Protein backbone atom coordinates (compact mmCIF):
# COMPACT_ATOMS: atom_id res chain seq x y z
CA UNK A 1 0.00 0.00 0.00
CA UNK A 2 1.32 3.42 -0.91
CA UNK A 3 -0.27 6.78 -0.05
CA UNK A 4 1.03 10.22 -1.02
CA UNK A 5 0.39 13.67 0.40
CA UNK A 6 -0.11 16.73 -1.72
CA UNK A 7 3.14 18.48 -2.66
CA UNK A 8 3.62 21.60 -0.57
CA UNK A 9 6.02 24.51 -0.77
CA UNK A 10 8.05 25.22 2.35
CA UNK A 11 9.90 28.50 2.86
CA UNK A 12 13.17 26.75 3.68
CA UNK A 13 16.00 25.58 1.45
CA UNK A 14 16.09 21.85 0.71
CA UNK A 15 19.13 21.47 2.96
CA UNK A 16 17.50 23.34 5.87
CA UNK A 17 14.26 21.35 5.51
CA UNK A 18 16.20 18.08 5.36
CA UNK A 19 18.07 19.00 8.57
CA UNK A 20 14.75 19.96 10.19
CA UNK A 21 13.20 16.57 9.34
CA UNK A 22 16.28 14.68 10.56
CA UNK A 23 15.77 16.14 14.04
CA UNK A 24 12.91 14.02 15.40
CA UNK A 25 12.06 16.62 18.07
CA UNK A 26 10.63 18.80 15.29
CA UNK A 27 7.93 16.28 14.43
CA UNK A 28 5.97 17.36 17.50
CA UNK A 29 5.30 20.69 15.71
CA UNK A 30 4.00 18.84 12.64
CA UNK A 31 1.59 16.53 14.44
CA UNK A 32 -2.21 16.87 14.28
CA UNK A 33 -4.09 18.60 17.08
CA UNK A 34 -5.58 15.31 18.31
CA UNK A 35 -2.18 13.99 19.42
CA UNK A 36 -2.35 12.35 22.84
CA UNK A 37 1.35 11.48 23.21
CA UNK A 38 4.68 12.57 21.77
CA UNK A 39 7.95 11.41 23.29
CA UNK A 40 11.50 11.38 21.94
CA UNK A 41 12.98 8.03 22.93
CA UNK A 42 16.40 8.36 21.24
CA UNK A 43 18.22 10.99 19.23
CA UNK A 44 16.80 9.43 16.06
CA UNK A 45 13.46 8.03 17.28
CA UNK A 46 10.13 9.04 18.78
CA UNK A 47 6.80 7.58 19.86
CA UNK A 48 3.47 9.25 19.23
CA UNK A 49 -0.20 8.43 19.59
CA UNK A 50 -3.32 10.04 18.24
CA UNK A 51 -6.50 9.85 20.29
CA UNK A 52 -8.16 6.48 19.76
CA UNK A 53 -5.14 4.98 17.96
CA UNK A 54 -2.29 2.77 19.21
CA UNK A 55 1.16 4.22 19.86
CA UNK A 56 3.50 4.30 16.87
CA UNK A 57 7.29 4.32 17.24
CA UNK A 58 9.32 5.77 14.37
CA UNK A 59 13.03 6.09 13.77
CA UNK A 60 15.15 7.73 11.11
CA UNK A 61 16.13 4.89 8.76
CA UNK A 62 17.83 6.71 5.87
CA UNK A 63 18.87 10.23 4.96
CA UNK A 64 19.91 11.31 1.48
CA UNK A 65 20.80 14.97 1.97
CA UNK A 66 19.20 17.21 0.90
CA UNK A 67 16.47 15.30 -0.96
CA UNK A 68 15.10 12.50 1.19
CA UNK A 69 14.46 11.55 4.80
CA UNK A 70 12.99 8.11 5.50
CA UNK A 71 11.37 7.24 8.81
CA UNK A 72 10.37 3.68 9.55
CA UNK A 73 8.47 1.77 12.18
CA UNK A 74 10.52 0.40 15.04
CA UNK A 75 9.90 -3.34 15.16
CA UNK A 76 8.34 -5.68 12.65
CA UNK A 77 4.77 -5.81 14.00
CA UNK A 78 3.47 -3.22 11.51
CA UNK A 79 6.26 -2.56 8.98
CA UNK A 80 5.94 0.74 7.14
CA UNK A 81 7.96 3.73 5.94
CA UNK A 82 7.27 7.44 5.86
CA UNK A 83 9.40 9.12 3.23
CA UNK A 84 9.84 12.87 2.78
CA UNK A 85 10.90 13.73 -0.78
CA UNK A 86 12.35 17.21 -0.99
CA UNK A 87 12.94 19.22 -4.16
CA UNK A 88 14.79 22.52 -4.03
CA UNK A 89 12.90 25.36 -5.72
CA UNK A 90 15.25 28.22 -4.79
CA UNK A 91 17.80 29.16 -2.13
CA UNK A 92 14.95 29.85 0.29
CA UNK A 93 12.17 27.46 -0.70
CA UNK A 94 11.60 23.82 -1.45
CA UNK A 95 8.80 21.43 -2.23
CA UNK A 96 8.07 18.35 -0.16
CA UNK A 97 5.88 15.31 -0.71
CA UNK A 98 5.24 12.63 1.91
CA UNK A 99 4.93 8.99 0.89
CA UNK A 100 3.61 6.36 3.28
CA UNK A 101 4.27 2.76 2.26
CA UNK A 102 3.64 -0.51 4.01
CA UNK A 103 2.82 -4.12 3.42
CA UNK A 104 -0.65 -4.66 4.86
CA UNK A 105 -3.35 -7.23 4.25
CA UNK A 106 -6.41 -5.93 2.36
CA UNK A 107 -8.56 -5.62 5.51
CA UNK A 108 -5.91 -3.63 7.38
CA UNK A 109 -5.34 -1.45 4.29
CA UNK A 110 -9.04 -0.58 4.17
CA UNK A 111 -9.10 0.31 7.86
CA UNK A 112 -6.01 2.54 7.89
CA UNK A 113 -6.25 4.24 4.48
CA UNK A 114 -8.51 7.08 5.65
CA UNK A 115 -6.71 7.90 8.91
CA UNK A 116 -3.24 7.67 7.30
CA UNK A 117 -4.28 9.87 4.36
CA UNK A 118 -5.61 12.49 6.78
CA UNK A 119 -2.43 12.21 8.88
CA UNK A 120 -0.20 12.76 5.80
CA UNK A 121 -2.24 15.79 4.73
CA UNK A 122 -1.95 17.29 8.24
CA UNK A 123 1.83 16.77 8.29
CA UNK A 124 2.15 18.35 4.83
CA UNK A 125 -0.10 21.29 5.73
CA UNK A 126 1.87 21.92 8.93
CA UNK A 127 5.15 21.79 6.99
CA UNK A 128 3.79 24.40 4.60
CA UNK A 129 3.41 26.75 7.61
CA UNK A 130 7.06 26.48 8.66
Phi, psi and omega in degrees: 000133177227130178233142181237145174275171170292156174277132180235151177265132180242135182278058176215149175295161180302319181295316180295318179295319178299314178300317180301315182285340177284338179269103188298338177303325183293341181294338178299323178294333185270347185291155176295164180295332184275027178285135179252346179205140170212123182214126174281124183255339174209172179302330183243020184211151177211162177240138174217161177215139172259150181306129178082003181238156177288161177293144178235129178253126181237149174222155176289121182261317183213147174224126175239087185293138357258021192253348184204136172231126182244122173256148178221158178295142174274124182095167185256002184301311177229086184285123176204167179230148173235110185253133174255117178258121186247133177236126179286130177259322178202186179294339185235011177211154179211167179245141180227143175229136179258135180235121176258129177221141180198161180255098184238152175289161185304322180294314179297317179303316179297319183290323187263348185303310181298305180300321180291319178300315179296318179300314179299317180296321178295315178301314182296315180298319179291329176293322180301331182276353183297000000 
